[in-house]
Every structure is written in structure tokens, then in C-alpha cells.
Amino acid sequence: MVILQVKNLIKEYGVQTVLNGVTELIEEKDKIGLVGPNGAGKSTLLKIIAGISSPDGGEISWLKSCKIGYLEQQGNFSTEAELFSEVLSVFKDLLNLRAKIRQVEKEMSLETVFSDPKKLAKKMEEYDSLSEQYKQANGYSCESKVRGVLKGLGFSEEQFNQKISTMSGGQQRRVLLAKLLLTESDLLLLDEPTNHLDLEAIEWLEGFLRDFTGAVIVISHDRYFLNNIATKIWDLEEGKITSYQGNYDQFVVKKKQRLTALLREYDKQQERVAKLNDYIRKNQAGVNARQARGRKKMLERMKPIHLPSFKRKKMGLKFTTQGGTGNMVRELIDVGMRYNDKVIFSNLNLLIRSGERIGLVGPNGAGKTTLCKIVSGDLTPTFGRVVFGQRVKVGYYSQTLEHLPLQKTILDFIREAKPLSEEEARNHLGKFLFSNDDVFKTIGSLSGGEQSRVALAHLVLGEANFLILDEPTNHLDIQAQEVLENALKDFSGTVLTVSHNRYFLDQVTEKIIELKDGKLTSYLGNYTYYKQKKNEEEQLLKEQQAEKKKKTIQEKNKSRGKKQEQFSLKQIEEEIMELEQQLAELAEILGNSDTYLDSEKVRQASKDYEATNERLAELYNLWEQLM
């Protein structure tokens, strides 16, 4: 069933047309990946669908019952509320219903109510109605749902009472995502939802979205993520959307096939046009003038085939070195790090050899960036020592890009890295898509993607033979990521990279090192190999735990059997008589209408009745075995 339709959408910013006649349908269970180059209008399209921005032309229609949830790319917020209570507020209607039920319980215990049978009956009827509404809306599961989503997105129990105002921007954005996932939306619009998530949280989010019963449109530069959740790809380019069934890898194949076929049809049409024009030119004034006019009308009726632009520029990224290193690049011996009274990790041992391509993974807060800075020599460990290899020149790419001087121009910054004339510096920056007056922009005025390209342009000039890259694909669109991947494949030196981009890790790494719970574990393969091994380890652990539980139950049963033999028939009969008396007394309490004036008394009596019944059943079973 179609839940939303956009038709001939147009959006312009000054002289630039971002959306030019976009027409698409969204069905109730679609999982759509929205891709395209930076600046193509992807975020603009989501804002229009969400109703935050208005189109300059076209229309949007949707089912009246369609509820839309939207997560913007840079969204964060600050409030003095604590994490758990803020996310729980998503269920405010249920929480209000819960409070109303508690209020009715109090009113039922008032003397003016329980002394009046009519008033009491009316209140009990209201209580039953409210309780049934609460039960049907799964009100009892609110807290467990919040707890599950928060843990899935990487929050610990210790953070549940933390004030949101004290959190980082990335954490605040995760709070917004948690609230959005808990709302009952029919369509989720997610703009780069994996930003600020570690690998475990990204994989949890994939599972959540796969199981989500509504529709999703997601903008993401994470190709692995798109492969795992998308059933359809919208390719937004030059203001138009082309839709492809399947995930991201299937889209890449189908787009290539489509463009190949389109180019072939275009060439045929151009050949046909050339022949018609040649005929018209030769015969427009001769005996065949009538036929020439017919050919001219044929040309006018012909619908020209439009080719997408093949002229989109790519970065000219290439890493070069001034020479190789010795076999040992870095060695960490019993290294540990402590900030104030908190030990981040300790007794870490790591040997990095020349030519290795290592991916460093682990949960947020595990100390990956700290470890990279220790390896680079920018940070001295609290414990242990670092052995530096021969002829090693480090090139370091920081996740936060804090080394970029925001007040300087791009041109000045690049010329500081290496003595270059202005012409040489301009030519170098041109490879990174900065041309003309772009080079005079201050770095602080640039977007995240532009700043990343400046950092890469600076890094290349260092001619390092050991690259340490901390989240290098952040802010890069998919095409730029592919350029970086190819450059690293051609690089002759050593690479250590931290990344949450699993597709990137699959392309450039040959070893994965996991930093978790203060320990390092190595896996000789790329990310897919690492994940396969982790799954095998988890499965083995589950089997071992199941076997251990089975043995424990068997031992308990064996022990219980021995106790049963020692337990006299007389003692069992005496306890049965005593419990039957208690059961009769509890039944009398529950059968008395006055009991229901005190809701706590009702709950306790019901609980005792159930427990007594269960114990009686056990004793009767034991009595039959001994008879």
C-alpha cells in the first residue's frame, strides 16, 4: 500500500535547482537508501517530506493516518532532564494513563467511595476500563523498551541518570535517535543515523530497522549499512531520482548496466539524428524537398535521450613516501593509560610490522584514539614503553580535525606543509577539488567534507611511510571514500586505521585488532572475517553456557531427589494441611469486596494465593511419588 507520494517536486536555492521534478512513491514496508553526491539535495528532500521545508513546486500527498518521524543530520539538544526519564517521556500518554490508574486506586480507598456501593461500583468499572486500555497498549513494557533501545545505542546503565546537558553532541544526537525509534511512526526519515555510533550500536540499529514494520528512508555514506537494510535505492543526481530495487551493491551493478545501455541508445540516436540532418541539408531545396520536410518533422518529434553528467570530478589522491621502514614499525610493551583515577587500558602488547594494513575496532570509549596517539608518539603512556622503528615517518589524520587552523586560508595552510609556490599549491589543491577563489577561503568556513579534503591534501604532502588514520571516512561521500580506498590499496607503506566504516575496513585492511575491556585481540583478516569469527566465538560461548546450565539443573534435580527421599511422608502431609488452610483464608480475603478498597492488599493477597497454590502442587506431586 502506498503511504506517501511526491510528484514533480522542485526546490531552488537562488540560481541553483536542487530538485527538478522529483516523482516517487513510498510503500508501507519500503526500506529506501537515498544516495548521491554531497550537495545533491538529499537532506533537502527529507526535510520537504518531513514538512520542515516547503518545495518551490510540485506536491506531496500521504495517508491521513501516516505518522512521520525525522532525524536530522546535525541535530542535538540540551536539557536538564536525565537520560532515562527524557526518553521515557516518549510514552507520555501511557504515563498519564498510568497516573490516572493510580489516582482511581486512591479514590477507591476513600471512605466516601467505599461506603457507597454505587460510587464504588462506578470507580471499579472505571478502574477495569483504564487497566484494560493500559494492558492493550503494552504499558507494562515502557521501561523495558526504553532500556533495550538505550543499551542498543551504546548507553550504559550508569548513564541512565546522567543529565543530557552534560553529554557530548554525539551522545545528545543518540538520545534523539532513541526517542524517534520508540515513537509509533509509519515512516522514519533518517539523515546519517550511524554518525556517533560504534560498530555494535550500528549493527543493533540494522537489526531494529530490518524488523521495523513501517517504511524507512535513510541517507547514509555507510555502504555496509545500506547493504544490510535497504530493499530499494534512490539515486539523486542532477535534481532527478532514479530508483533501483535491491541493496547498495546491487544498485552499483544495475546503475552501471543502465548507464551502459543508455549510452548505447544515445549513440544510436545521435547516429540517426546525423543521418536525418544530412538528408535535410542535401534535399531541402531540390526535388526531394517534401521528403526533407518530413524528415525535419520527424526530428522535431524525436524525444532526445538525456545523458547524466559523466564529468563529475574526483579527488586526485595518491600517497607517496620518501622511503621504506625497517621490519619493525612500532612495538608497544605492557602499555597502559590512565586519566585522573580512571585506567583506560593496561598491559597492552602490540607489534606493527612494515606493510601491514591494520583496522582498530572497539566500542566508543574503549581508548582507540588514545592508543593511536600513543602509537604515533603524540602521547606518552602512563605505563609501559613504546619502541620506535627505524626510518619511520608518521602521517596522522585526526578524527576531530583539531589540528586544522580554522583562521587560516586553505592556501596558506598547504604551503606550510611543504615549500610550494602559489601555482604549485593551487595545482595540488585542484586535485582535492579546490579551484579558483576557493583556495582563499578560511578553513573554519568550510563544511565537514571540505575540511576532510584539506586534511588529506595536507597529509599527502608529508610523504609519510606510516599512516595512522582515525575515522578518515567521516564527512566523505561515497565517491570520495572509494578514492581514499584505492589510494590506500596503492600505498606502499604501513597503515593503522580506526573506523566504524565496515565497507572501508573490508577494502583496505588485512588484520583487525579489537580493543575491548582494556584488552587487544587480533584477527588475521578483514572486517567480514573478524565478524565471522566473533559470531563463532559468541555461538560457542552460548553452547558452553547452555551446557553449564544443563549440568547445574541436573545436579539440582539429583540433589532434590536425595532430599525427597529423606523427607518423611508425615511432614509432607502436615505441610499440605497447613497450606490448604492458608489457601482457604486467602480465598476468603479475595472473595470479600472490602478487600478491593485497598489495591496494595489485593496485589499482595493475589501474589500469596498464587505462591501457595504452586507450593501445594509441588507437595502433592512429591506425596504421590512417595506413596
C-alpha positions in Angstrom: 0.0 0.0 0.0 1.3 3.5 -0.9 1.6 5.7 2.2 3.2 8.7 0.6 3.8 10.2 -2.9 5.9 13.1 -4.1 5.1 14.5 -7.5 7.2 16.9 -9.6 9.0 18.4 -6.6 11.1 21.4 -7.4 13.4 23.2 -5.0 15.7 26.1 -5.8 18.3 28.0 -3.9 19.0 31.2 -5.9 20.0 30.2 -9.4 20.7 26.6 -8.4 18.0 24.0 -8.9 18.5 21.2 -6.3 15.4 19.2 -7.0 14.0 19.2 -10.5 10.7 17.3 -10.9 11.3 14.5 -8.4 8.4 12.0 -8.5 8.4 8.8 -6.4 6.1 6.5 -4.3 6.8 5.2 -0.9 5.1 1.9 0.1 4.3 0.8 3.7 7.3 -1.5 4.2 9.9 0.1 1.9 13.5 0.4 3.2 15.0 3.0 1.0 18.6 4.1 0.8 18.9 7.7 -0.5 22.3 8.2 -2.1 24.0 10.9 -4.2 27.0 13.2 -4.1 27.3 15.8 -1.4 25.2 18.9 -2.2 22.8 16.9 -4.4 19.8 17.7 -2.2 19.3 14.5 -0.2 18.8 16.3 3.2 16.6 18.9 1.5 14.3 16.2 0.1 13.9 14.6 3.6 13.1 18.0 5.1 10.4 18.6 2.5 8.9 15.1 3.1 9.0 15.8 6.9 7.2 19.1 6.4 10.1 21.2 7.7 10.8 22.8 4.4 8.5 23.7 1.5 9.1 22.9 -2.1 9.0 25.6 -4.8 6.9 23.4 -7.0 5.1 20.1 -7.0 3.1 18.3 -4.3 3.2 15.7 -1.6 0.3 13.5 -0.7 0.1 10.9 2.1 -2.4 8.8 4.0 -4.1 10.8 6.7 -3.0 8.2 9.3 0.6 8.3 8.2 2.9 9.3 11.1 6.4 10.6 10.1 9.5 10.6 12.3 12.5 12.6 11.3 16.2 12.6 12.5 18.2 15.5 11.0 21.9 15.1 10.3 23.3 17.7 12.8 20.5 17.6 15.4 21.3 17.7 19.1 19.6 19.3 22.1 20.3 20.1 25.7 18.0 19.7 28.6 18.5 19.3 32.4 16.4 16.1 32.3 18.1 12.8 33.0 18.6 10.4 30.1 16.1 7.6 31.1 13.3 9.9 32.1 13.7 12.0 28.9 13.5 9.0 26.6 10.7 7.5 28.7 8.7 10.8 28.0 8.0 9.4 24.5 5.3 7.3 26.3 3.7 10.4 27.9 0.2 9.3 27.0 0.8 5.9 28.7 2.4 7.5 31.6 -0.6 9.8 32.0 -2.8 6.7 31.8 -0.7 5.0 34.5 -1.0 8.1 36.8 -4.8 8.1 36.2 -5.0 4.4 37.3 -3.1 5.2 40.5 -5.4 8.1 41.2 -8.5 5.9 40.8 -6.9 3.4 43.1 -6.6 6.1 45.8 -10.1 7.3 45.2 -11.4 3.7 45.7 -9.9 3.6 49.2 -11.7 6.9 50.2 -14.4 6.4 52.8 -16.8 8.5 50.8 -16.4 6.0 48.0 -16.1 2.5 49.6 -19.0 3.3 51.9 -21.3 4.0 48.9 -21.8 0.8 46.8 -22.9 2.7 43.7 -19.8 5.0 43.8 -17.6 2.1 44.5 -19.1 0.1 41.6 -18.6 3.0 39.3 -15.0 3.5 40.3 -14.2 -0.2 39.9 -15.7 -0.1 36.5 -13.5 2.9 35.6 -10.5 1.1 37.1 -11.1 -2.0 35.0 -11.5 0.1 31.8 -8.4 2.1 32.4 -6.4 -1.1 33.3 -7.5 -2.8 30.1 -6.5 0.2 28.0 -3.1 0.2 29.7 -2.7 -3.5 29.1 -3.7 -3.3 25.4 -1.2 -0.5 24.8 1.6 -2.6 26.4 2.0 0.0 29.1 3.8 -2.5 31.4 6.7 -2.7 28.9 7.5 1.0 28.6 10.6 0.9 30.8 11.9 -2.3 29.3 11.6 -0.9 25.8 13.5 2.3 26.8 16.2 0.2 28.5 16.6 -2.0 25.4 16.9 0.9 22.9 19.3 2.9 25.1 21.6 -0.1 25.6 21.3 -0.9 21.9 22.6 2.6 21.0 25.5 2.2 23.3 24.4 3.8 26.6 25.3 2.1 29.8 23.1 1.6 32.9 25.4 4.1 34.7 24.4 6.8 32.2 20.7 6.4 32.7 20.6 9.0 35.4 23.0 11.4 33.7 21.7 14.8 32.8 21.5 15.3 29.0 23.0 18.8 29.3 26.3 17.2 30.4 26.5 14.9 27.4 28.5 15.5 24.2 26.8 16.5 20.9 27.1 13.0 19.6 25.5 11.5 22.7 22.7 14.0 22.5 22.0 13.0 18.9 21.8 9.4 20.1 19.2 10.5 22.6 17.1 12.0 19.8 17.5 8.8 17.8 16.4 6.7 20.7 13.3 8.8 21.2 12.5 8.6 17.5 12.8 4.8 17.4 10.4 4.4 20.3 7.7 6.5 18.6 5.0 4.8 16.7 5.9 6.1 13.2 4.7 4.7 9.9 7.7 6.4 8.1 11.1 7.1 9.5 13.3 9.7 7.8 16.9 9.2 9.0 19.8 11.5 7.9 23.1 9.8 8.6 21.8 7.8 11.6 25.1 5.9 12.1 27.1 9.0 12.9 28.5 8.8 16.5 27.6 5.1 16.8 30.1 2.4 17.4 30.1 -0.9 15.4 27.9 -2.8 18.0 25.4 0.0 18.0 25.3 0.2 14.2 24.7 -3.5 14.0 21.9 -3.2 16.6 20.3 -0.4 14.6 20.4 -2.5 11.4 18.5 -5.3 13.2 16.0 -2.8 14.6 15.3 -1.3 11.1 15.1 -4.7 9.4 12.4 -5.7 12.0 10.6 -2.3 11.8 7.2 -2.8 10.3 6.9 0.7 8.8 8.8 2.4 5.9 12.3 3.9 6.2 14.2 6.4 4.0 17.8 6.7 5.2 20.6 8.9 3.9 23.9 7.2 4.6 27.5 7.1 3.4 27.9 3.7 5.1 27.7 1.2 2.2 27.7 -1.9 4.6 24.8 -0.4 6.4 22.9 0.2 3.2 23.6 -3.4 2.1 22.1 -4.8 5.3 18.9 -2.8 5.4 18.0 -1.3 2.0 15.5 -3.0 -0.3 15.5 -0.1 -2.7 18.0 2.6 -3.6 17.0 6.2 -4.7 19.9 7.7 -6.6 19.6 11.5 -6.5 21.7 13.2 -9.2 21.3 16.4 -11.1 17.9 17.1 -9.4 16.4 13.7 -10.5 15.9 10.4 -8.7 16.4 7.0 -10.4 15.0 4.1 -8.4 16.7 0.7 -8.2 15.4 -2.4 -6.5 17.9 -4.1 -4.1 20.6 -3.1 -1.7 23.7 -0.9 -2.4 25.9 -3.5 -4.1 23.0 -4.5 -6.4 22.4 -0.8 -7.1 26.0 -0.3 -8.2 25.8 -3.2 -10.7 22.3 -2.1 -12.0 23.4 1.5 -12.4 26.4 0.5 -14.4 24.2 -1.7 -16.7 21.7 1.1 -17.1 24.3 3.7 -18.0 25.9 1.3 -20.5 22.5 0.7 -22.1 21.6 4.4 -22.1 24.9 5.3 -23.7 24.4 2.7 -26.4 20.9 4.1 -27.1 22.2 7.7 -27.1 24.9 6.8 -29.7 22.3 5.2 -31.9 20.0 8.2 -31.6 22.9 10.6 -32.4 23.8 8.5 -35.5 20.1 8.6 -36.6 20.0 12.4 -36.0 23.1 12.9 -38.0 21.7 11.0 -41.0 18.4 12.9 -40.9 20.2 16.2 -40.7 22.5 15.2 -43.6 19.4 14.3 -45.7 17.6 17.5 -44.8 20.7 19.6 -45.7 21.1 17.9 -49.1 17.5 17.9 -50.2 15.7 20.8 -48.6 15.7 22.8 -51.9 15.6 20.0 -54.5 13.1 17.6 -55.9 13.1 15.7 -52.6 12.2 18.9 -50.6 8.9 17.3 -49.5 10.7 14.3 -48.1 13.2 16.6 -46.4 10.4 18.5 -44.7 9.0 15.1 -43.5 12.5 14.3 -42.0 12.5 17.6 -40.3 9.2 17.0 -38.6 10.5 13.6 -37.6 13.4 15.2 -35.9 11.1 17.7 -34.1 9.0 14.8 -32.7 12.0 12.8 -31.6 12.5 12.8 -27.8 16.1 13.4 -27.1 17.9 10.9 -24.8 19.4 12.8 -21.9 22.8 11.5 -20.6 23.7 12.2 -17.0 26.9 14.1 -16.5 30.0 12.0 -16.6 32.1 15.0 -15.8 31.8 14.9 -12.0 35.4 15.4 -10.7 37.1 13.0 -8.3 39.9 13.7 -5.9 43.3 13.0 -7.3 44.5 11.3 -4.1 47.8 9.5 -4.1 50.1 8.7 -1.2 53.8 8.7 -1.8 56.7 8.0 0.5 60.4 9.1 0.7 61.5 5.6 1.5 60.7 2.4 3.3 61.0 1.4 7.0 62.7 -1.4 8.9 60.6 -4.6 9.5 59.5 -3.3 12.9 57.5 -0.1 12.7 56.2 0.1 16.3 56.1 -2.1 19.3 54.1 -1.5 22.5 55.3 -3.3 25.6 52.9 -3.6 28.6 51.5 -0.2 27.7 48.8 1.4 29.9 47.0 4.7 30.1 45.3 6.4 33.0 43.3 9.7 33.0 43.0 11.0 36.6 41.9 7.9 38.6 40.5 6.0 35.6 42.6 3.4 33.9 41.6 3.2 30.2 43.7 0.2 29.4 46.7 -1.6 30.8 49.4 -4.2 29.8 48.8 -3.9 26.1 51.3 -5.5 23.8 51.3 -4.8 20.1 53.8 -5.3 17.3 53.3 -3.5 14.0 55.3 -4.7 11.0 56.2 -2.9 7.8 53.5 -3.1 5.1 50.7 -4.2 7.5 47.2 -2.9 7.0 45.5 -2.9 10.4 42.0 -1.9 11.3 41.5 -1.0 15.0 37.9 -1.5 16.2 36.1 -1.5 19.6 33.2 0.2 21.4 33.1 4.0 22.0 35.2 5.0 25.0 37.5 1.9 24.7 40.5 4.1 24.1 41.1 3.7 20.3 42.1 7.3 19.7 44.3 7.3 22.8 46.0 4.2 21.5 46.6 5.8 18.1 48.2 8.8 19.7 50.5 6.6 21.7 51.5 4.7 18.6 52.1 8.0 16.7 54.3 9.3 19.5 52.0 12.3 20.2 51.0 10.9 23.7 53.2 9.2 26.3 51.7 6.2 28.0 51.3 6.2 31.8 52.7 2.7 32.0 55.0 0.6 29.7 57.1 1.7 26.8 56.9 2.2 23.1 59.7 1.1 20.7 60.1 3.2 17.6 61.2 1.5 14.4 63.9 2.7 12.0 63.3 5.3 9.3 59.6 5.7 10.2 57.8 8.9 9.3 54.3 9.1 10.6 51.3 10.8 8.9 48.4 11.3 11.4 44.8 12.0 10.4 42.7 13.1 13.4 39.1 12.2 13.7 38.2 15.6 15.1 40.4 17.5 12.7 41.5 19.6 15.7 44.9 20.2 14.1 43.4 22.4 11.3 44.0 26.1 11.9 40.4 27.5 11.4 41.5 31.1 10.9 44.0 30.4 8.1 43.2 30.1 4.4 43.4 26.8 2.6 46.3 28.1 0.5 48.4 29.3 3.5 47.9 26.1 5.4 49.0 23.9 2.5 52.1 26.0 1.8 53.1 25.5 5.5 53.3 21.7 5.0 55.8 21.9 2.2 57.7 24.8 0.4 55.5 25.4 -2.6 55.0 28.3 -5.0 51.4 29.6 -5.2 51.0 27.9 -8.6 52.2 24.6 -7.2 50.0 24.9 -4.2 47.0 25.7 -6.4 47.7 22.8 -8.7 47.9 20.5 -5.6 44.6 21.8 -4.2 43.0 21.4 -7.5 43.4 17.6 -7.1 41.3 17.9 -4.0 38.6 19.9 -5.8 39.6 23.4 -4.6 39.8 25.8 -7.5 39.9 29.5 -8.3 39.0 31.6 -5.3 38.2 28.5 -3.2 41.8 28.5 -2.0 41.4 31.8 -0.2 38.5 30.6 2.0 39.3 30.2 5.7 39.3 26.6 6.9 36.8 27.5 9.6 34.2 28.5 6.9 34.3 25.1 5.2 31.9 22.2 5.5 33.0 18.9 7.2 33.6 17.2 3.9 35.7 20.2 2.6 37.7 20.2 5.8 38.4 16.5 5.4 39.7 17.1 1.9 42.0 19.8 3.2 43.4 17.5 5.9 44.0 14.8 3.2 45.7 17.3 0.9 48.0 18.3 3.9 48.6 14.7 4.8 49.8 13.7 1.3 52.5 16.4 1.3 54.1 14.8 4.3 55.1 11.7 2.2 54.8 9.5 5.4 55.5 5.8 5.2 53.3 5.0 8.3 49.7 6.4 8.1 47.6 6.5 11.2 44.1 7.4 10.3 41.4 8.0 12.9 37.9 7.8 11.2 39.1 9.1 7.9 35.8 8.5 6.1 33.8 10.8 8.3 32.3 13.6 6.2 33.4 11.9 2.9 30.7 11.0 0.4 30.8 7.5 -1.1 32.8 8.6 -4.2 35.4 10.2 -2.0 35.6 7.1 0.2 36.2 5.0 -2.9 39.0 7.3 -4.0 40.6 7.0 -0.5 40.3 3.2 -0.5 42.0 3.0 -3.9 44.8 5.3 -2.7 45.4 3.2 0.3 45.5 0.0 -1.7 48.2 1.5 -3.9 50.1 2.9 -0.9 53.4 1.0 -0.3 53.7 1.9 3.4 52.1 0.7 6.7 48.5 1.6 7.7 46.8 1.7 11.1 43.2 2.9 10.9 40.3 3.4 13.3 37.0 3.2 11.5 33.3 2.4 12.1 33.0 2.1 8.3 32.9 -1.6 7.8 32.9 -1.4 4.0 36.1 0.7 4.2 37.7 -1.8 6.6 36.9 -4.7 4.2 38.5 -2.9 1.3 41.8 -1.7 3.0 42.7 -3.9 5.9 44.2 -7.4 6.3 44.2 -7.5 10.1 41.6 -6.4 12.6 42.6 -5.6 16.2 39.8 -5.3 18.7 40.3 -3.1 21.8 37.6 -4.1 24.3 37.5 -4.2 28.1 41.1 -2.9 28.1 42.5 -5.8 26.1 43.7 -6.3 22.5 42.7 -9.3 20.3 44.0 -9.8 16.8 42.1 -11.4 13.8 44.1 -12.1 10.6 41.6 -10.9 8.0 39.3 -8.0 7.1 36.2 -6.9 8.9 33.9 -9.6 7.4 36.4 -12.3 8.6 36.6 -10.7 12.0 32.8 -10.6 12.3 32.5 -14.2 11.3 35.0 -15.2 14.0 33.2 -13.1 16.6 29.9 -14.8 15.7 31.6 -18.2 16.0 33.0 -17.2 19.4 29.6 -16.0 20.6 27.9 -19.2 19.4 30.5 -21.3 21.2 30.0 -19.3 24.4 26.3 -19.7 24.2 26.7 -23.5 23.8 29.1 -23.7 26.7 26.7 -21.6 28.9 23.8 -23.8 27.9 25.8 -27.0 28.7 26.8 -25.5 32.1 23.2 -24.6 32.9 22.0 -28.1 31.9 24.6 -29.7 34.3 23.5 -27.3 37.1 19.9 -28.3 36.6 20.8 -32.0 36.6 22.8 -31.6 39.8 20.0 -29.7 41.4 17.5 -32.4 40.4 19.8 -35.0 41.7 20.2 -33.2 45.0 16.5 -32.6 45.2 15.9 -36.3 44.6 18.1 -37.2 47.6 16.3 -34.6 49.8 12.9 -36.1 48.7 14.0 -39.5 49.9 14.9 -38.0 53.3 11.6 -36.0 53.5 9.1 -38.0 55.5 5.6 -38.6 54.3 4.2 -37.3 57.6 6.0 -34.0 57.2 4.6 -33.6 53.7 1.0 -34.3 54.8 1.3 -31.8 57.7 2.6 -29.1 55.4 -0.2 -29.8 52.9 -2.9 -29.4 55.6 -1.3 -26.2 56.8 -1.1 -24.7 53.2 -4.7 -25.8 52.4 -5.8 -23.8 55.5 -3.8 -20.8 54.3 -5.3 -21.1 50.8 -8.8 -21.1 52.2 -8.1 -18.0 54.2 -6.6 -16.2 51.2 -9.7 -17.2 49.1 -12.0 -15.7 51.7 -9.9 -12.5 51.7 -10.1 -12.3 47.9 -13.8 -13.0 48.0 -14.5 -10.1 50.2 -15.4 -6.9 48.3 -13.9 -4.7 51.1 -10.5 -6.1 50.1 -10.7 -4.2 46.9 -10.7 -0.9 48.7 -7.0 -1.3 49.2 -5.2 -2.0 45.9 -2.0 -3.0 47.7 -3.8 -5.5 49.8 -5.4 -7.0 46.6 -2.0 -7.3 44.9 -0.4 -9.0 48.0 -3.2 -11.4 48.6 -3.2 -12.5 44.9 0.5 -13.0 45.0 0.3 -15.1 48.2 -2.5 -17.2 46.8 -0.6 -18.0 43.6 2.6 -18.9 45.6 0.7 -21.1 48.0 -1.0 -22.9 45.1 2.3 -23.6 43.4 3.8 -25.0 46.6 0.8 -27.2 47.2 1.2 -28.6 43.6 4.8 -29.5 44.3 4.0 -31.2 47.6 1.1 -33.2 46.1 3.5 -34.4 43.3 6.1 -35.4 45.9 3.5 -37.1 48.1 2.3 -39.2 45.1 5.9 -40.3 44.4 6.5 -41.4 48.0 3.2 -43.3 48.3 
